Amino acid sequence: KKIGEHYRQMYKRDEELVKSVGIGQLNRWLLTSVSFLAIFFFLDVTTTLFALSTMSGFVERNIIVSRLFDRGYVGFLWALALKYYPLLPVALVIHLKPTGTRFEVAIRVAKIGVLTGLTAANLIYIFIVLNNLTVLLSVLQ
């Protein structure tokens, strides 16, 4: 019985913590974070395409993207579409409204989880884009 009571207290405390996060602020963070990721996706694709077109010997290591870039402008558009496709479920979570539903805590937890994932993805793409730019600038000088 003690373990069950301890679990209920923990659950209640965690629920209060999740509910204490302001949904407006959380949505602003999510929108900002997904916007930055969309910009980083675009910069990644365009810097890679620029490197492929200006640098002899530059090779895209992702075989799917490499084959898409071989198809010119249409391939570029497909590469962008495939880059942005994973943002659709993220957009769905961003637009879920938790207040007044019985899933309020679950929706808030999902939003916090998505924000955590977006933060990690932004950090990775900052590195990728900076690496692409560094390679381009070193060759162009």
C-alpha positions as CSV (number, residue, x, y, z in Angstrom):
1,K,0.0,0.0,0.0
2,K,2.9,2.4,0.7
3,I,4.2,2.0,-2.8
4,G,0.8,2.7,-4.4
5,E,0.4,5.9,-2.3
6,H,4.0,7.0,-3.1
7,Y,3.2,6.5,-6.8
8,R,0.0,8.5,-6.6
9,Q,1.9,11.4,-4.9
10,M,4.6,11.3,-7.5
11,Y,2.0,11.3,-10.3
12,K,0.1,14.2,-8.7
13,R,3.4,16.2,-8.3
14,D,4.4,15.5,-11.9
15,E,1.0,16.4,-13.2
16,E,1.1,19.8,-11.3
17,L,4.6,20.4,-12.7
18,V,3.5,19.8,-16.3
19,K,0.4,21.9,-15.8
20,S,2.4,24.8,-14.4
21,V,4.2,25.3,-17.8
22,G,2.5,28.2,-19.5
23,I,0.9,26.9,-22.7
24,G,1.2,30.2,-24.5
25,Q,4.9,30.4,-23.7
26,L,5.4,26.8,-24.7
27,N,3.6,27.3,-28.0
28,R,5.8,30.4,-28.7
29,W,9.0,28.3,-28.0
30,L,7.7,25.6,-30.2
31,L,6.9,27.9,-33.1
32,T,10.2,29.7,-32.8
33,S,12.1,26.4,-32.6
34,V,10.3,24.8,-35.6
35,S,10.8,28.0,-37.6
36,F,14.6,27.9,-37.0
37,L,14.6,24.2,-38.0
38,A,12.8,25.0,-41.2
39,I,15.4,27.7,-42.0
40,F,18.3,25.3,-41.2
41,F,16.7,22.6,-43.4
42,F,16.6,25.1,-46.3
43,L,20.2,26.3,-45.6
44,D,21.4,22.7,-45.5
45,V,19.9,21.8,-48.8
46,T,20.9,25.0,-50.6
47,T,24.5,25.0,-49.3
48,T,24.8,21.4,-50.3
49,L,23.4,22.1,-53.8
50,F,25.7,25.2,-54.1
51,A,28.7,23.1,-53.1
52,L,27.8,20.4,-55.7
53,S,27.5,23.0,-58.4
54,T,30.6,25.0,-57.7
55,M,33.1,22.5,-56.2
56,S,34.5,19.7,-58.3
57,G,35.0,16.7,-56.2
58,F,32.3,17.5,-53.6
59,V,30.2,14.5,-53.0
60,E,26.9,14.3,-51.1
61,R,27.2,11.3,-48.8
62,N,23.5,10.7,-48.5
63,I,22.8,8.6,-51.5
64,I,19.1,9.5,-51.7
65,V,19.8,13.2,-51.7
66,S,22.6,12.7,-54.1
67,R,20.4,11.1,-56.6
68,L,17.7,13.8,-56.2
69,F,20.3,16.5,-56.7
70,D,21.4,14.8,-60.0
71,R,17.9,15.6,-61.3
72,G,18.4,19.3,-61.2
73,Y,15.8,21.8,-60.0
74,V,13.0,19.1,-59.7
75,G,15.3,17.0,-57.5
76,F,16.1,20.1,-55.4
77,L,12.4,20.5,-54.8
78,W,12.0,16.9,-53.9
79,A,14.9,17.1,-51.5
80,L,13.3,20.1,-49.8
81,A,9.9,18.3,-49.6
82,L,11.6,15.2,-48.0
83,K,13.4,17.5,-45.6
84,Y,10.2,19.3,-44.5
85,Y,8.0,16.2,-44.4
86,P,8.9,15.3,-40.8
87,L,7.8,18.7,-39.7
88,L,4.1,17.8,-40.4
89,P,3.6,15.8,-37.1
90,V,5.5,18.5,-35.3
91,A,3.0,21.1,-36.6
92,L,0.1,18.9,-35.5
93,V,1.5,18.8,-31.9
94,I,2.1,22.5,-31.9
95,H,-1.5,23.3,-32.8
96,L,-3.1,20.9,-30.3
97,K,-5.0,22.8,-27.7
98,P,-4.8,21.2,-24.3
99,T,-7.1,23.3,-22.2
100,G,-10.5,21.9,-21.5
101,T,-9.7,18.4,-22.6
102,R,-9.2,15.3,-20.6
103,F,-5.9,14.8,-22.3
104,E,-4.5,18.1,-21.1
105,V,-1.5,16.6,-19.3
106,A,-0.7,14.2,-22.2
107,I,-0.8,17.0,-24.8
108,R,1.5,19.2,-22.6
109,V,3.9,16.3,-22.2
110,A,3.9,15.8,-26.0
111,K,4.6,19.5,-26.5
112,I,7.5,19.5,-24.1
113,G,8.8,16.3,-25.7
114,V,8.6,17.9,-29.2
115,L,10.3,21.0,-27.9
116,T,13.1,18.9,-26.5
117,G,13.5,17.1,-29.9
118,L,13.4,20.3,-31.8
119,T,16.1,21.8,-29.6
120,A,18.3,18.8,-30.3
121,A,17.6,18.9,-34.0
122,N,18.4,22.7,-34.1
123,L,21.7,22.1,-32.4
124,I,22.6,19.3,-34.9
125,Y,21.6,21.5,-37.9
126,I,23.5,24.5,-36.7
127,F,26.6,22.2,-36.8
128,I,25.7,20.9,-40.3
129,V,25.0,24.3,-41.8
130,L,28.1,25.8,-40.3
131,N,30.2,22.9,-41.6
132,N,28.7,23.3,-45.1
133,L,29.4,27.1,-45.0
134,T,33.0,26.5,-43.7
135,V,33.7,24.1,-46.6
136,L,32.2,26.5,-49.1
137,L,34.1,29.5,-47.7
138,S,37.4,27.6,-47.6
139,V,37.1,26.7,-51.3
140,L,35.9,30.1,-52.4
141,Q,38.8,32.0,-50.9
